[in-house]
Amino acid sequence: MKDANAECTLTSNNSVHYAADINVLITSGYLPRKRCEGTRTRTRTRVQERGVQIPQALGQGPSFFIPVEEMVEEGVVQPMLREAFVSLGRLDHVTMVMGLHTEYLACFLRTQHSLLQLDGPLPYPWRHFIAIMAAARHQCSYLVQLHTAEFLQVGGDPQWLGGLSCAPQKLRNLNELNKLLAHRPWLITKEHIEVLLKPGGEGCWSLAELIHAVVLLTHYHSLSSFVFGCGVNPEPDHEGGHAFRPPSPCPTDSPRGEGGGSVPRTEALCQALMTVPSPQVEALCEVEALMKKMKLLQEQEEEASQEEMAVRFEREKRESLLVTPTDDSKRLPLASVSRFVEDPDFGYEDFTRRGEQTPPTFRAQDYSWEDHGYSLMNRLYPDVGQLLDEKFQTVYNLTYNTMAMHSGVDTKMLRKAVWNYIHCVFGIRFDDYDYGDVNHLLERSLKVYIKTVACYPEKTSYRMYNAFWRHFRHSEKVHVNLLLLEARMQAALLYALRAITRYMT
């Protein structure tokens, strides 16, 4: 923990944040209560003596979807989280949720640190402003507020926070690319790149600057998906994240009210099925059915022909039209978010629209991350290409060989189906993959959740989160969200990098 001298140097504002963070970390079990209690008491007393009210967090823990005690049970107390808190002075909720998978979290933090804090083509305030622009496209007030504070901390001009119209022309020129990357990346062409790089134009970008901006945009579009997909609560110092008196109890706000509490996972459960409510019995049957399907597919010897696999991809793409969010209502974004958005009605539209001419399928064999995107990134933005590749590989191969209450399970087939389905809804096809596996392995409720989080994350609800894989651990559902984050980012990057390659040639 910080020593007494370090504590005395805290400003009033930072003291409030620090006190709130310690509260969250202690009650969440991430910091030892006995050793931290003295620091919390001293900090609270010092702040109160200055006449500053200490906010009380409204949310219970980092996620609205995941009960605090289950996060502690599944994530134990991770040294990495303690180290991050000690070095940074705070630990945000995204990091705490990702802490359920520390191998991935280490890659994520290295990449984000490089994008925001190490030497690069873009000035530091610009990096955070681009993060704000990206998060605002998905109405992600959590990330907008986080990076508004960071923008000011690194010396950003407060006037820019008046909205996109108050930013320099060069940043405003990025708006069209931001919009397309967020919602319809398949529409990006070399002409969009040409406009931004045109010499002599007002607010002209260099190629190195543009690559940095593209990676930031895709990173924060995808991170917005993770925030909504995992129900990340506002930080205690964010708007909507605190109050100055304890909130009134409201049982309906708790996921437990919708059956979101922990479920027993011991072998003895089988003997007690008669006492378990029927939804739990159904959930158990779903797990066993999924295990059986995976085994049958693994034992299947006959491979489909290239023609048949192409047909199955087109069928899956068409069927994805029918997979839509159950909540189709429009939400009005906060004014603090909407001021950074132009053309707010522009959103995701299915890659294959009935009765409309569609762009050709993006075939991964013609332009892949491994053979094309990675080398281009390494040429134009050294080190970041390597960090991105490490992050993609880590999440794609991440496994504990468990599935719900089963252990010793090879989950590669299931992870691949999730990854390839996300690419499918963005129009990307892997020629050597049988998309029939997607229909076998991904239940409809999981497809609805995946497509909502990837394409319209602001429409994600706890009901959707709770509807799929009802007998799986929360850490397994967070794993799905990590796959979503990275597959979505890679898909958008591929479209942007292909356009840049065409511009260069």
C-alpha positions in Angstrom: 0.0 0.0 0.0 1.0 3.7 -0.3 3.0 4.9 2.7 1.9 7.8 5.0 4.0 10.4 3.2 2.6 9.4 -0.2 -0.9 9.6 1.2 -0.3 13.2 2.5 0.5 14.3 -1.0 -2.9 13.4 -2.4 -5.2 16.2 -3.5 -8.7 16.4 -2.1 -10.1 15.0 -5.4 -7.6 12.2 -5.6 -8.2 11.4 -1.9 -11.9 10.9 -2.7 -11.1 8.5 -5.5 -8.4 6.7 -3.5 -10.8 6.2 -0.5 -13.6 5.0 -2.8 -11.2 2.6 -4.5 -9.9 1.1 -1.2 -13.6 0.6 -0.2 -14.4 -1.3 -3.4 -11.2 -3.4 -3.3 -11.6 -4.4 0.4 -15.3 -5.2 0.2 -14.6 -7.2 -3.1 -11.9 -9.3 -1.4 -9.1 -8.1 -3.6 -7.2 -6.5 -0.8 -6.8 -7.9 2.8 -9.3 -6.2 5.1 -7.1 -6.1 8.3 -4.0 -4.6 6.6 -6.0 -2.0 4.7 -8.5 -1.0 7.3 -6.1 1.5 8.9 -5.3 3.2 5.6 -9.0 3.4 4.7 -9.8 5.0 8.1 -7.0 7.5 8.0 -7.8 8.6 4.4 -11.5 8.9 5.1 -10.8 11.0 8.3 -8.4 13.3 6.4 -10.9 13.9 3.6 -13.8 14.5 5.9 -11.7 17.0 7.9 -11.4 19.0 4.7 -15.1 19.2 4.4 -15.3 16.8 1.4 -18.1 14.3 1.3 -16.9 10.8 0.4 -19.1 9.2 -2.3 -20.5 5.7 -1.7 -20.5 3.3 -4.6 -24.0 2.5 -5.9 -22.9 -0.7 -7.6 -22.0 -3.8 -5.7 -18.6 -4.7 -7.1 -17.1 -4.3 -10.5 -20.0 -6.0 -12.5 -23.8 -5.8 -12.2 -23.9 -9.3 -13.8 -21.4 -11.1 -11.6 -22.0 -11.3 -7.8 -19.0 -10.0 -5.9 -18.5 -13.2 -3.9 -18.4 -15.3 -7.0 -15.7 -13.0 -8.6 -13.6 -13.5 -5.4 -14.3 -17.3 -5.4 -13.3 -17.7 -9.0 -10.5 -15.1 -9.3 -9.1 -15.8 -5.8 -6.8 -12.9 -4.8 -4.5 -12.2 -7.8 -1.1 -10.7 -7.1 -1.3 -8.9 -10.5 -4.4 -6.9 -9.3 -2.6 -5.9 -6.1 0.4 -4.8 -8.0 -1.7 -2.8 -10.5 -3.4 -1.0 -7.6 -0.2 -0.2 -5.8 1.6 1.1 -9.0 -1.4 3.0 -10.5 -3.1 4.2 -7.4 -6.4 2.7 -8.5 -7.9 -0.4 -10.1 -10.7 0.1 -12.6 -13.6 -2.3 -12.9 -12.6 -3.5 -16.4 -9.3 -4.7 -15.0 -11.0 -6.4 -12.0 -13.4 -8.3 -14.3 -10.6 -9.3 -16.7 -8.7 -10.4 -13.6 -10.7 -13.7 -13.8 -8.2 -14.5 -16.6 -4.8 -13.1 -15.6 -2.9 -14.6 -18.5 -5.0 -12.6 -20.9 -5.1 -9.5 -18.6 -1.3 -9.3 -18.7 -1.3 -9.1 -22.6 -4.2 -6.6 -22.5 -2.5 -4.3 -20.1 0.8 -4.4 -22.0 -1.0 -3.5 -25.2 -3.1 -0.7 -23.7 0.0 0.7 -21.9 1.8 0.9 -25.3 -1.1 2.5 -27.1 -1.6 5.2 -24.4 1.6 5.8 -22.6 4.7 4.8 -24.6 6.3 6.8 -27.4 4.2 6.8 -30.6 3.1 9.0 -33.5 0.2 10.7 -31.7 0.3 13.2 -28.8 -0.9 11.8 -25.5 -4.1 14.0 -25.3 -5.1 13.0 -28.8 -4.9 9.3 -27.9 -7.5 9.8 -25.1 -9.7 12.0 -27.2 -9.8 9.3 -29.9 -10.7 6.8 -27.2 -13.6 9.1 -26.2 -14.7 9.3 -29.9 -14.7 5.5 -30.2 -16.5 4.8 -27.0 -19.2 7.4 -27.7 -20.2 5.6 -30.9 -21.6 2.9 -28.7 -22.9 5.2 -26.0 -20.3 3.8 -23.5 -20.4 6.5 -20.9 -18.1 4.3 -18.7 -15.1 4.7 -21.1 -16.0 8.2 -22.1 -15.8 9.3 -18.4 -12.7 7.3 -17.8 -10.8 8.9 -20.7 -12.2 12.4 -20.2 -10.4 12.4 -16.9 -7.2 10.9 -18.5 -7.4 13.5 -21.3 -7.3 16.3 -18.7 -4.6 14.6 -16.7 -2.2 14.5 -19.6 -2.7 18.1 -20.4 -5.6 18.0 -22.9 -7.4 21.3 -23.8 -10.7 21.3 -21.7 -12.4 23.2 -24.5 -12.2 20.1 -26.7 -14.5 18.4 -24.2 -17.3 20.7 -25.4 -17.8 18.1 -28.2 -16.5 16.9 -31.5 -17.1 20.3 -33.1 -14.7 21.8 -30.6 -11.8 19.5 -31.5 -9.2 20.4 -34.2 -10.2 19.7 -37.8 -7.7 16.9 -38.0 -9.5 14.9 -35.3 -12.9 15.8 -36.8 -11.7 14.3 -40.1 -11.4 11.0 -38.4 -15.1 10.9 -37.7 -16.2 9.1 -40.9 -13.6 6.3 -40.4 -14.6 6.0 -36.7 -18.3 5.6 -37.7 -17.5 2.9 -40.3 -15.1 1.0 -38.1 -17.6 0.9 -35.3 -20.7 -0.2 -37.2 -19.9 -1.3 -40.9 -16.2 -1.8 -41.4 -16.8 -3.7 -44.7 -17.7 -0.3 -46.3 -14.1 1.1 -45.8 -12.3 1.6 -49.0 -8.9 3.0 -50.1 -10.7 6.3 -50.9 -11.5 6.8 -47.2 -7.7 6.4 -46.5 -6.8 8.6 -49.4 -8.9 11.5 -48.1 -7.2 11.4 -44.7 -3.7 11.1 -46.1 -4.1 13.7 -48.9 -1.1 16.0 -48.8 -1.9 19.6 -48.4 -5.4 19.0 -47.2 -6.7 20.6 -44.0 -5.8 18.3 -41.1 -3.8 15.9 -43.1 -2.7 12.7 -41.4 0.6 10.8 -41.8 0.4 7.1 -42.4 2.0 6.3 -39.0 -0.5 8.6 -37.2 -3.4 7.0 -39.0 -2.3 3.4 -38.1 -2.0 4.5 -34.4 -5.5 6.0 -34.6 -7.0 3.0 -36.3 -5.7 0.7 -33.6 -7.0 3.0 -30.9 -10.5 3.2 -32.5 -10.8 -0.6 -32.9 -9.5 -1.2 -29.4 -12.1 1.1 -27.8 -15.0 0.0 -30.0 -14.3 -3.6 -28.9 -13.7 -2.6 -25.3 -17.1 -1.0 -25.3 -18.5 -4.4 -26.2 -16.7 -5.9 -23.2 -18.0 -3.2 -20.9 -21.6 -3.8 -21.9 -21.2 -7.6 -22.3 -20.0 -8.1 -18.7 -22.3 -5.5 -17.2 -19.3 -3.4 -15.9 -20.5 -1.0 -13.2 -19.6 2.7 -13.3 -16.5 3.6 -11.2 -17.3 5.1 -7.8 -16.3 8.6 -9.0 -18.3 8.4 -12.3 -21.7 9.9 -12.9 -24.2 7.3 -11.9 -21.6 5.4 -9.9 -21.9 7.0 -6.5 -24.2 8.8 -4.0 -23.5 10.7 -0.8 -25.8 8.6 1.2 -26.5 4.9 1.2 -28.8 3.9 -1.7 -32.3 2.6 -0.8 -32.5 -1.2 -1.1 -34.0 -2.3 -4.4 -34.1 -6.1 -4.7 -35.2 -5.9 -8.4 -31.9 -4.3 -9.3 -29.9 -7.4 -8.3 -29.1 -10.1 -10.8 -29.9 -12.5 -8.0 -33.5 -11.5 -8.4 -33.4 -13.0 -11.9 -31.7 -16.2 -10.8 -28.2 -15.0 -11.2 -26.7 -16.3 -8.0 -24.2 -19.1 -7.8 -25.3 -22.7 -8.6 -23.9 -25.8 -7.0 -21.4 -27.7 -9.1 -20.5 -30.8 -7.1 -21.0 -34.4 -8.3 -23.6 -34.9 -5.6 -25.9 -32.5 -7.6 -27.0 -35.4 -9.7 -28.5 -37.1 -6.6 -30.5 -33.9 -5.8 -32.1 -33.1 -9.1 -35.5 -33.7 -7.8 -35.1 -30.7 -5.4 -33.7 -28.4 -8.1 -36.1 -26.1 -10.0 -36.8 -27.2 -13.5 -34.7 -24.4 -15.2 -31.6 -25.8 -13.4 -32.4 -29.3 -14.6 -32.8 -27.9 -18.2 -29.5 -26.1 -17.9 -27.8 -29.4 -16.8 -29.3 -31.2 -19.8 -28.0 -28.4 -22.1 -24.4 -28.9 -20.8 -24.6 -32.6 -21.4 -26.1 -32.1 -24.8 -23.3 -29.7 -25.8 -20.7 -32.2 -24.5 -22.3 -34.9 -26.7 -22.3 -32.7 -29.8 -18.7 -31.8 -29.4 -17.7 -35.5 -29.0 -19.7 -36.4 -32.1 -18.1 -33.6 -34.2 -14.6 -34.6 -33.0 -15.2 -38.2 -34.0 -16.6 -37.3 -37.4 -14.2 -38.5 -40.0 -15.8 -37.4 -43.3 -15.0 -33.8 -44.2 -17.3 -31.6 -46.2 -16.2 -30.4 -49.7 -15.1 -26.8 -50.3 -18.4 -26.3 -52.2 -20.4 -27.6 -49.3 -18.5 -25.5 -46.8 -19.1 -22.4 -48.9 -22.8 -23.2 -49.0 -22.9 -23.6 -45.2 -21.2 -20.2 -44.7 -23.7 -18.5 -46.8 -26.5 -20.2 -45.0 -25.1 -19.2 -41.6 -24.7 -15.6 -42.9 -28.3 -15.5 -44.0 -29.6 -17.1 -40.8 -27.7 -14.4 -38.8 -30.3 -11.9 -40.2 -32.8 -13.6 -37.9 -30.6 -13.2 -34.9 -31.5 -9.8 -33.5 -31.5 -8.2 -30.0 -34.7 -8.9 -28.0 -34.7 -5.3 -26.9 -35.1 -3.1 -29.9 -35.9 0.1 -28.0 -33.7 3.2 -28.6 -31.9 4.6 -25.7 -31.1 8.3 -25.4 -27.4 8.7 -24.7 -26.2 11.1 -22.0 -25.4 14.6 -23.3 -21.8 14.1 -22.0 -21.5 11.3 -24.6 -23.7 12.4 -27.5 -21.7 15.6 -28.0 -18.9 13.4 -29.4 -21.1 11.7 -32.0 -22.2 12.9 -35.4 -24.8 11.0 -37.4 -26.1 9.1 -34.3 -28.6 7.1 -36.3 -25.8 5.4 -38.3 -25.4 1.9 -36.8 -24.8 -1.8 -37.6 -26.7 -3.3 -40.5 -26.5 -6.9 -41.4 -23.8 -7.7 -43.9 -26.3 -9.6 -46.0 -29.5 -7.5 -46.4 -32.4 -9.1 -48.1 -33.2 -7.6 -51.5 -30.0 -5.5 -51.5 -26.7 -5.8 -53.3 -24.1 -6.7 -50.8 -20.3 -6.4 -50.9 -18.4 -9.6 -51.7 -17.5 -11.9 -48.8 -14.2 -11.1 -47.2 -12.2 -14.3 -47.6 -9.6 -14.7 -44.9 -7.3 -16.6 -47.4 -7.1 -13.5 -49.5 -6.2 -11.1 -46.6 -5.6 -12.6 -43.2 -4.1 -11.2 -40.0 -1.3 -13.9 -40.0 -0.2 -13.4 -43.6 -0.9 -9.7 -44.3 -2.2 -7.6 -41.4 0.5 -8.5 -38.9 3.4 -7.7 -41.2 1.8 -4.4 -42.3 1.3 -3.4 -38.6 4.9 -4.3 -37.8 6.2 -2.2 -40.6 4.1 0.9 -39.8 3.8 0.7 -36.0 6.7 -1.5 -34.7 6.1 -3.5 -31.5 2.3 -2.9 -31.5 1.8 -5.5 -34.2 3.6 -8.0 -31.9 1.6 -7.0 -28.9 -1.7 -7.4 -30.8 -0.7 -10.8 -32.2 0.2 -12.0 -28.7 -3.2 -10.8 -27.4 -5.1 -12.5 -30.3 -3.2 -15.8 -29.8 -3.5 -15.7 -26.0 -7.3 -15.4 -26.0 -7.8 -17.8 -28.9 -5.8 -20.5 -27.2 -6.8 -19.7 -23.6 -8.3 -22.8 -21.9 -8.5 -24.5 -18.5 -9.9 -27.7 -20.0 -13.1 -27.2 -18.1 -16.7 -26.7 -19.1 -19.3 -26.0 -16.5 -18.9 -28.9 -13.9 -16.7 -31.0 -16.3 -12.9 -31.1 -16.3 -10.5 -32.5 -18.8 -12.5 -31.1 -21.7 -10.9 -30.0 -25.0 -12.8 -26.8 -25.7 -10.9 -25.8 -28.9 -13.9 -26.6 -31.1 -16.2 -24.4 -29.0 -13.8 -21.5 -28.9 -13.3 -21.7 -32.6 -17.0 -21.7 -33.3 -17.5 -18.5 -31.2 -14.5 -16.7 -32.9 -15.6 -17.7 -36.4 -19.3 -16.8 -35.8 -18.2 -13.3 -34.8 -16.2 -12.9 -38.0 -19.2 -14.3 -39.9 -21.5 -11.5 -38.7 -18.9 -9.1 -40.0 -18.8 -10.9 -43.4 -15.4 -12.7 -43.0 -15.2 -16.3 -44.1 -12.5 -18.9 -43.4 -12.4 -21.3 -46.3 -11.1 -24.2 -44.3 -13.9 -24.0 -41.6 -17.1 -25.9 -41.6 -19.8 -23.4 -40.5 -22.1 -26.3 -39.8 -20.3 -26.6 -36.5 -21.6 -23.1 -35.5 -25.2 -24.3 -35.7 -24.3 -27.5 -33.8 -22.4 -25.8 -31.0 -23.9 -22.4 -30.5 -27.5 -22.3 -29.1 -29.7 -19.5 -30.3 -29.6 -17.6 -27.0 -25.8 -17.5 -27.2 -25.9 -16.3 -30.9 -28.3 -13.5 -29.8 -25.9 -12.5 -27.0 -22.8 -12.6 -29.2 -24.4 -10.6 -32.0 -25.8 -8.0 -29.6 -22.6 -7.5 -27.8 -20.5 -7.4 -31.0 -22.8 -5.2 -33.1 -25.2 -3.3 -30.8 -23.5 -3.5 -27.3 -25.5 -0.8 -25.8 -28.6 -3.1 -26.1 -27.1 -5.8 -24.0 -29.1 -6.8 -20.9 -28.7 -9.0 -17.9 -31.5 -11.2 -19.2 -29.5 -11.9 -22.3 -26.4 -12.6 -20.3 -28.3 -15.0 -18.0 -30.1 -16.8 -20.9 -27.1 -18.6 -22.4 -24.9 -21.3 -20.8 -27.1 -21.2 -17.6 -25.0 -23.7 -15.8 -21.5 -22.3 -16.7 -19.3 -20.3 -14.4 -19.2 -16.6 -14.7 -15.5 -16.8 -15.6 -16.5 -18.9 -18.6 -18.9 -16.2 -19.7 -16.2 -13.5 -19.3 -14.0 -15.8 -21.5 -16.7 -15.6 -24.2 -16.6 -11.8 -23.9 -12.8 -11.8 -24.3 -13.1 -13.8 -27.5 -15.8 -11.3 -28.6 -13.5 -8.4 -27.8 -10.6 -9.7 -29.8 -12.4 -11.3 -32.7 -14.4 -8.1 -33.2 -11.2 -6.0 -33.1 -9.4 -8.2 -35.5 -12.3 -8.2 -38.0 -12.4 -4.4 -38.0 -8.6 -4.1 -38.3 -8.6 -6.5 -41.2 -11.0 -4.3 -43.2 -9.0 -1.1 -42.3 -5.6 -2.7 -43.1 -6.8 -4.1 -46.4 -7.9 -0.6 -47.4 -4.5 0.8 -46.4 -2.7 -1.9 -48.3 -4.8 -1.1 -51.4 -4.0 2.6 -51.0 -0.3 1.8 -50.7 -0.3 -0.3 -53.9 
